[in-house]
């Protein structure tokens, strides 16, 4: 009886440890980032789907989102593995699972590699080779190019926007087995340009944290001018591209008006941050960018429908 009680206690302890670890492994995947990745992938798939709505390939769409989510989750985990020593030096990231010591680095590395490889294979089988290749290109460029560049040059933001906009193309490729359509690249441009005001807002809010960890987000000289160029100019270009995207999708007056309103609002907060360069203005720009992207994608989807 005593041995049975001991076994039950051990089993109960393992179950409790597993339940306690689940939130940490979920946090490794960066679910807040994955939410936007899912939206971008869905939008790309829907706009890239050539068939009529009644023949829409729902199963393939869900498979594409699932495979992309696996690769993105693995990428987020491996990114935290590569940067956990620097995360521990920053207030905003020091409580992350690896940086805080709750998850061992080797465990996180295996978890991330498993998610990424499984997602790549899943996309290859359930989607198509092009979608799988684009997803793996995203992983490689994000981890092996963008991540180390963050400690070398402020131009890392420009480089990081390349894989950051790739989910839209992954969705498009899975739907049509091609990304040769100019409309696919217009969608890519929307997501590419959106990242600059979004990330510059975060970078300004946590600039001391980034500097403490040795990240070169802003140049040592002319940091304000760099912020201006990387915030307001892409926001203006995004305004133009988004209006053009609605035109390509044969949008109506309501969609044009909504697109102009959305773009003008984001541009307003971008220009405001350019002049004020304050944490409050940056936080407002961040909120505006988070609201902007799902609504803009919704307008593009409605334009096709």
Residue pairs with C-beta under 8 A, 6 or more apart in sequence:
21 102
21 103
24 97
24 102
24 103
25 97
25 103
25 111
27 96
27 97
28 73
28 76
28 77
28 80
28 96
28 97
28 98
28 103
28 108
28 111
28 112
29 72
29 73
29 74
29 76
29 77
29 115
30 72
30 73
30 76
30 77
30 79
30 80
33 72
33 76
34 69
34 72
34 73
34 76
36 293
36 294
37 68
37 69
37 72
37 167
38 65
38 68
38 69
39 293
39 294
39 297
40 165
40 167
40 168
40 171
40 191
40 293
40 297
41 64
41 65
41 68
41 69
41 167
41 168
41 170
41 171
42 61
42 65
42 171
43 168
43 171
43 187
43 297
43 300
43 301
44 167
44 168
44 169
44 170
44 171
44 172
44 173
44 175
44 184
44 187
45 60
45 61
45 64
45 65
45 171
45 172
45 174
45 175
46 56
46 61
46 171
46 175
46 301
46 304
47 172
47 175
47 183
47 184
47 187
47 249
47 300
47 301
47 304
48 171
48 172
48 173
48 174
48 175
48 176
48 181
48 183
48 184
49 56
49 57
49 61
49 175
49 176
50 175
50 176
51 57
53 305
57 175
60 126
60 127
60 174
60 175
61 174
61 175
63 122
63 123
63 126
63 127
63 174
64 123
64 126
64 127
64 131
64 170
64 171
64 174
64 175
65 171
66 122
66 126
67 119
67 120
67 122
67 123
67 126
67 127
67 131
67 132
67 135
68 119
68 123
68 131
68 135
68 167
68 170
68 171
69 119
70 115
70 116
70 118
70 119
70 122
71 115
71 116
71 119
71 120
71 123
71 135
71 136
71 138
71 139
72 119
72 138
72 167
73 112
73 115
73 119
74 111
74 112
74 113
74 114
74 115
74 116
74 117
74 118
74 119
74 139
75 112
75 116
75 138
75 139
75 142
75 143
76 112
77 108
77 111
77 112
77 115
78 108
78 109
78 112
78 113
78 116
78 139
78 143
79 142
79 143
79 147
80 87
80 96
80 97
80 98
80 99
80 108
80 112
81 98
81 105
81 108
81 109
81 112
82 143
82 147
83 147
84 96
84 98
84 99
84 105
84 108
85 99
86 151
86 213
86 214
86 215
87 93
87 94
87 96
87 98
87 99
87 213
88 94
88 99
88 100
89 209
89 212
89 213
89 214
90 206
90 209
90 210
90 212
90 213
91 206
91 209
92 206
92 209
93 99
93 209
94 100
97 103
97 108
98 104
98 105
98 108
116 136
116 139
119 135
120 132
120 135
120 136
120 139
121 132
123 131
123 132
123 135
123 170
123 174
124 131
124 132
127 173
127 174
128 173
128 174
128 177
130 173
130 174
130 177
130 178
130 179
131 170
131 171
131 173
131 174
134 166
134 169
134 170
134 173
134 179
135 166
135 170
137 163
137 166
138 163
138 166
138 167
138 170
139 163
141 159
141 162
141 163
142 160
142 163
142 164
145 159
146 156
146 159
146 160
146 162
146 163
149 155
149 156
149 159
149 160
150 156
150 160
150 215
150 216
150 217
151 214
151 215
151 216
152 216
153 216
154 216
154 217
154 218
154 219
154 226
156 216
156 217
157 195
157 196
157 199
157 200
157 203
157 217
157 230
160 195
160 199
161 192
161 193
161 195
161 196
162 192
164 191
164 192
164 195
165 188
165 189
165 191
165 192
165 195
166 188
167 191
168 184
168 187
168 188
168 190
168 191
169 179
169 184
169 187
169 188
172 179
172 181
172 184
172 187
173 179
179 185
182 248
183 245
183 248
183 249
186 241
186 244
186 245
186 248
187 245
187 300
189 241
190 238
190 241
190 242
190 245
190 296
190 300
191 293
193 234
193 235
193 237
193 238
193 241
194 234
194 238
194 289
194 292
194 293
194 296
195 234
196 230
196 231
196 234
196 235
197 231
197 232
197 234
197 235
197 238
197 266
197 269
197 270
197 273
197 285
197 289
198 286
198 289
198 290
198 293
200 227
200 230
200 231
200 273
200 282
200 285
201 231
201 273
201 282
201 283
201 285
201 286
201 289
202 282
202 286
203 210
203 217
203 218
204 227
204 273
204 277
204 279
204 282
205 279
205 282
205 283
205 286
207 217
207 218
210 217
211 217
218 226
218 227
219 226
224 277
227 273
227 274
227 277
228 274
231 270
231 273
231 274
231 285
232 267
232 270
232 271
232 274
235 266
235 267
235 270
235 271
236 267
236 270
238 263
238 266
238 267
239 260
239 263
239 264
239 266
239 267
242 259
242 262
242 263
242 296
243 256
243 259
243 260
243 263
245 259
245 300
245 303
246 255
246 256
246 259
246 299
246 300
246 303
247 256
249 300
249 303
249 304
250 303
251 259
251 299
251 302
251 303
252 303
255 299
255 302
255 303
258 295
258 299
259 296
259 299
262 292
262 295
262 296
262 299
263 292
263 296
265 288
265 292
266 285
266 288
266 289
266 292
269 281
269 284
269 285
269 288
269 289
270 285
272 281
272 284
272 285
273 281
273 282
273 284
273 285
